[in-house]
Amino acid sequence: MKKLPLLLLLAVSLFMGCKSVKKADNPFFSDYKTPFNVPPFDKIDSTHFMPAYLEGMKQHDEEINKIINDDQAATFENTILAFDKSGKLLTNVSKVSTR
């Protein structure tokens, strides 16, 4: 139980430290202009992850809500395919590891 406040403090400090990164400076927010469309590892910094994860989760939630609130009858294209294509930014960020 004593670890929870420490983890919470760490998460908040990481979040606050990462908010200063502008979208224009974050390689996750632009199309990769690299061979084979691989992430530009030489331009990615640890401060780029949190803003990209937060924006990715926000976008994914919006895409899922759009599927849920669609007035049309459910079809493969507007349900399964739309779900499969959702979360592109979140997937791109999670594929890059900072080990």
C-alpha positions as CSV (number, residue, x, y, z in Angstrom):
1,M,0.0,0.0,0.0
2,K,2.9,2.4,0.6
3,K,3.9,2.0,-3.0
4,L,0.7,3.5,-4.4
5,P,1.3,7.1,-3.3
6,L,4.9,6.9,-4.7
7,L,3.6,5.5,-8.0
8,L,0.9,8.1,-8.2
9,L,3.5,10.9,-7.5
10,L,5.8,9.4,-10.2
11,A,2.9,9.3,-12.7
12,V,1.8,12.8,-12.1
13,S,5.4,14.2,-12.3
14,L,5.9,12.3,-15.6
15,F,2.6,13.7,-16.9
16,M,3.5,17.3,-15.9
17,G,7.0,17.0,-17.3
18,C,5.7,15.7,-20.7
19,K,3.1,18.4,-21.2
20,S,5.7,20.9,-22.4
21,V,6.5,18.9,-25.5
22,K,4.7,20.5,-28.5
23,K,2.9,18.4,-31.0
24,A,5.1,19.8,-33.8
25,D,8.2,18.5,-32.0
26,N,6.8,15.1,-31.3
27,P,7.6,12.5,-34.1
28,F,4.6,10.4,-33.1
29,F,2.2,13.1,-34.3
30,S,3.4,13.1,-37.9
31,D,3.7,10.6,-40.7
32,Y,7.0,8.8,-40.7
33,K,9.1,9.8,-43.6
34,T,11.5,6.8,-43.3
35,P,12.2,3.8,-45.4
36,F,9.4,1.2,-44.9
37,N,7.5,3.6,-42.7
38,V,9.4,2.6,-39.5
39,P,9.4,5.0,-36.6
40,P,12.2,7.6,-36.6
41,F,14.0,6.2,-33.6
42,D,16.7,8.9,-33.9
43,K,14.1,11.6,-33.3
44,I,12.1,10.0,-30.5
45,D,12.8,11.1,-27.0
46,S,11.3,9.7,-23.7
47,T,9.3,13.0,-23.3
48,H,7.4,12.2,-26.5
49,F,5.7,9.1,-25.1
50,M,3.2,10.4,-22.5
51,P,1.7,13.1,-24.7
52,A,1.4,10.6,-27.6
53,Y,-0.2,8.0,-25.3
54,L,-2.7,10.5,-24.0
55,E,-3.6,11.8,-27.4
56,G,-3.8,8.2,-28.7
57,M,-6.2,7.1,-26.0
58,K,-8.3,10.2,-26.6
59,Q,-8.5,9.5,-30.4
60,H,-9.2,5.8,-29.8
61,D,-12.0,6.6,-27.4
62,E,-13.5,9.0,-30.0
63,E,-13.3,6.3,-32.7
64,I,-14.9,3.7,-30.4
65,N,-17.7,6.2,-29.4
66,K,-18.3,6.9,-33.1
67,I,-18.8,3.1,-33.7
68,I,-21.1,2.8,-30.7
69,N,-23.2,5.8,-31.6
70,D,-23.6,5.0,-35.3
71,D,-27.3,5.3,-36.2
72,Q,-26.9,2.8,-39.1
73,A,-27.5,-0.9,-38.8
74,A,-24.4,-2.7,-37.8
75,T,-22.4,-4.1,-40.7
76,F,-19.0,-5.7,-41.0
77,E,-17.6,-2.4,-42.5
78,N,-19.0,0.1,-39.9
79,T,-18.4,-2.2,-36.9
80,I,-15.7,-4.8,-37.2
81,L,-13.6,-3.0,-39.9
82,A,-14.0,0.3,-38.2
83,F,-12.9,-1.2,-34.9
84,D,-9.9,-2.9,-36.5
85,K,-8.8,0.4,-38.0
86,S,-9.2,2.4,-34.8
87,G,-6.3,3.3,-32.5
88,K,-3.6,4.0,-35.1
89,L,-1.7,6.5,-33.0
90,L,-2.0,4.4,-29.8
91,T,-0.7,1.4,-31.7
92,N,2.2,3.3,-33.3
93,V,3.3,4.6,-29.8
94,S,3.0,1.2,-28.1
95,K,5.1,-0.5,-30.8
96,V,8.1,1.6,-29.8
97,S,9.9,0.6,-26.7
98,T,12.3,2.6,-24.6
99,R,14.3,-0.2,-22.9
